[in-house]
């Protein structure tokens, strides 16, 4: 099969460069995130494993896209009139469709693995707050069923499903409507779950007794989903176009960027820990004479705060204490205010929140 390289919105080699560069950047961020976690916690948590799964899924998608591209550019060359129509067109289209189905599933899986990583972080954050915990369970169930709905909407976008992989077998009015509905549904539910995850910790952040600058920093961390929402909307616009024409190259570019950006966004909260720990270290070295004030602040912290890392049963405190149901709030406090934040009503989140 003769495969031209210069047709379409982007040359073939450039498209491959976009796919693998995006994956490489995401992979680098995951490696850095893992190094930070191991440095400051000496162990990995469930949210880390979800990010690893997202990266592995992204790698699988990049491999399938690389294998799929000869068929894609052969189709584009025929459409552009670069090469004549032949019987090979049917083979090229069916090869393209054979990979398109799993690539779409992998795309959603990457996004939902990142959502699961944020949910795992929230699970740790809200574990002693009954109301938040109930909301967490509801959001987790909605997210799970939303992911299942993406599979169902794709599987019902062609009738029967086996026609999805055949040349011009999904071009009835019913199939076109179902295909567009699948895009509407997956994009809408993706945005909805992201917005829910952004909104969930807002009241908690509002109740934190910290500076406005620190609150703004936490809001920025939990608002990272806005980046994923933006890319999801742009991708959907490449699919939902007039007269059912889709620029397949741009669609692949924006799908790749969206899934890669989602992994990157999932890694960014860990860098908040790195910045906070370095800031705390500089503060300690810069104000050695404030021990009297610090003792007073530590006394107040013991009465009003619970550092998040004290909730972990796997991590020992400096005294070797492990949390249990009989320990008082005062016994759960570390003496360093750099790792604790006072809250008015709900909970305390320290620098270990994102570690």
N, C-alpha and C positions, 0 to 999 in steps of 0.2 A: 504494500500500500504506500503510494507516494504521499508524503506529508509535507506540505509547504510550511514555512516557518514565519512568513511575514504577513499573513492575513489576519483579519480580526482587529480588535481595538488595541491589542498588544501582541508583539511577536512572541512566539512560543517560548524562546529562551528567557525572555523578560518575565513571562508569566510564571515559569518555573522558579525564577529568582525571587519573585514576590512570595510564592508559596514557601520556599525553603528558608528565606530570610525571616519571614514572619515566625516560622516554627523555631528557628535558631534563637531569635530574640526571646520568645516565650520560654524556651529551654534554659537560656542563660538566667532569666529572672527566677525560674523555679530552683535552679542550682543555688543562686544567691540567697533565696528565701530559706532553703534547707540549711545552708551554712549558718544563717542568722539564728534559726530555731535551735540548732544543735549547740551553738555557742552560748546562748542565753538560757536554754532550758535543758540541754543535754539529752533531749528525747524528742520524739515526734508525736503529734496528736492526730486525731481523726481528720481534722481539716487539711492536714498535710497530705494524707493518703488520698483524699479526694482530688487534690491538685495534681498528684502524681498520676492518678487515673485520667484526669483531663488531658495532661500532657501526652500520655500514651495514646489516648484516643486521637489527639491532634496529629501525632506522628503517623498513625494508621491512615488518617484522612489524607495527609500529604503524600503518602506513598500511593494511595489509590488515585489521587488526582494526577500524579506523575504518569501512572500507567494509562489513565484515561485520555490524556492530552493528544496523542496521535489521532485518535478517532475524532476528537473535538475539532482539531485543525483541518482534518480532511473534510469534515462537514462544512466548515467555514470556507474552505477553498472552493468547494462546489457551489456554495451559495454566492460567492464573489465572482464566479465564472473563471477562476484561475485554472481549474481542471474540468474536463467534461464529466457529465453525469454518467455513471456506470453502475453495474450490479454491485460493486463494492460499497456503494452508498448505503445499502440495506445493512450490510455487515458492520459498517462504521457506526451507524445509528444504534444498532442493537448492542454493540460493544459499549458505546457511550452510556446507554440506558442501564446496562448491566452494572456499571460502576456508580451511576448517579444515585440509585436507591440507597446503597450503603453509605455513600458520602453524605447524603442528607441526614440519615440516621446518626452518623458520627458527628455531624455538625451540631445537632440538638444535644447529643450526649456530652459534648464538650461544655456547652452552655450550662446544662443541668448539673454537671459535676462541680462546676464553679459555684452554682447556687447551693449545692449540698455542702461545699466547703464553708460558705458563709453561715449556713444553718448549723453546722458543727461548732463554729465559733460562738454563735448565739446560744447554743445549748449549754456551753460552759459559762457564758456570761449570765444567763437567766436561771441557773439551776436552783437558786434559793428564793426565787420570786414566783409565787404560785400563779398569779395572773399572767405574767409574761410567759411562764412555762406552758400554760394552757393555750395561749395564742401561738406559741412556737409549735406545738403539736398540730394545731389547725393549719398553720402555714406549711409545715412539712407535708401534711396530707395533701393539701392543695397542690403543692409543687410536684409531688409524686404522681398524682392523677393527671396533672397537666402534661407531664412527660409522656405518660401512657397515651394521652389524647393525641399527642403529636404522631406517635406510631399509628394509631387508628386512623387519623385523618389522611396520612400518607398511604396507608394500605387500602383505603376506600376511594382514593383519587382516580383509580382506574378500575373498570369493571369488565371482567374479573381481574384480579391482581396480576395474573400471569401475562396479561396484555401490556402491562407496564414495560415489559422488556422486549416488546415486539414493535416492528416498524409501523408507524402510523395506526396504531390500534387503540390509542387513547385520545382520539380527536372528536368524539361525539360531544354534543352540547352538555350532556350530563357529566362527562368526564372533565371537560374544561371547567365547568362550575365547581366540581369537587376539588379539582387541582387548585383553583384560586382560593376556595374556602380553606384548604389545608394551609396555604400561605398566610391568609388572614388570621386563622386560628393560632398557628404556631407563633406568629409575630405578636399578636395581641396578648396571648397567655405568657409569653416570654417577658414582655414589658410589664404586665400586671404583677407577676411574681417579683420582678426586680423592684418595682415601686413599693411593694409590701415589705420587702427586706430593707429598703431604705427607711421606711416610715417606722418600722418596729422599734428601734432604739431611741427615737426622738424624745419621748418623755423621759427616758432614763438620762439622756444627755442634759436635758433641761434641768433636772434635779441635782446634777453634779455641782458641788460647791467648789468650782474652779474658775479661773479667769475666763473672760470672754474669748480671748485668743485661743486658749486650750479647748474650749467648747467648739470654736470654729474649726480647729484642727480635727476633732472627732467627727464633726458633721461632714467634713471633707472626706474622711476615710469611709464613712458609711454611705456617702453619696457617689462613690466610685461607680456604682451601677448605672449612673447616668451616661457614662461613656459607652457601656454595652448597649444601652437603650438606643443611643444615637446611631451606632453602627447597625443595629438590627433594623431600624427604620430605613436607613439608606439601602441596605440589602433588599428589603421588601420592595422598595421602589424600583429596583432593577428587575424584579419578577412581575409585579403587577403593573404592566404597561399596556398601552392601547393596542388593540388588534392582536393581543396574545403573542406579540413578538418579544423575545427575550434575548438580550445581549449576553450570550453564554460566557464570554470572557470576563465581562464586568461582574456578572453574577458570581463567577468563581473567585474573582479578586476580592469582592466584598464579603463573601462567605469565609474566605481564608482570613481576612483581616478581622472580621467579627469574632471568629472563634479564637484566634490568636490573642486579640485584645482582651477577651474575657479571661484567658489564663493569666495574662499579665496583670489585670485588675485583681484577680484572686490572690496574686503574690504581693501586691503593694501593702496591705495592712501589716505584714511582717516587718517592713522597713520603718513603720512607725515605732516599733519596738527598738530598732537600732538607734534611731534619732533620739528617742526618749532616754535610753540608757546612757548615751553619750552626753546628753544635756545634763543628766543627773550627776554624772561623773565630774563634769566641769564645774557644776554648782558646788559639789563637795570640796573640790580642790580650791575653788575661788573664794570660799567664805569659811575659813577654818575657825574664825573667832566667834561664830554664832552658835556655839554649843549650848549656851543657856537657853536661847530662844528655841533651838531645835528640841531640847528636852521638854520644854513646855508644849511645843507642837506635837511631839510624839505622844505626850500624855493625852492630849485632846484626840489624836488619831485613834488611840486605843479605845476611846469611848464611842467613836462614831464611824469607824471604817473597817472594812474587810477587804484585804487585797485578794484579787482573783486567784493568784497562784496558791493561796492557802487552801483553796477548795480542792485542789488536786490531791488525790490519794496516793499518787505515784511519786510526788515530789516532796522531799522532806524539807522542813524549815531548818534554820541554823541550829536549833536546839534538838532536832530529831523528832519533833512532834508531828503526829499524823492527825488529821481532822476526824472527829467522830461526833456522834449525835449528842454526847454529854458535855462537850467542851463549850465554854462560854464564848461570847463574841470577843471579850478582851483577850482570851488565850489565843485567838486566831490571828492576832495582829502582829505584824513585823514592826520592829522599832524604827524603820527607815521610811520617812514620809515620801521619799522619791518613788516608792513602790505602792503607794496608796493614795486614793483620792476621796475626799469627804463627799458624801451625798446627803441630801435633805431627807429623803424618805426611802429610797429603793435599795441601792446596792453600791458597792465600790468597785471601780475598775482601775487597776494600776497599770504600770508600764508592761507588766507581764500579760496584759490582755491580748496583745497581738504577738507575743513571743511564742 
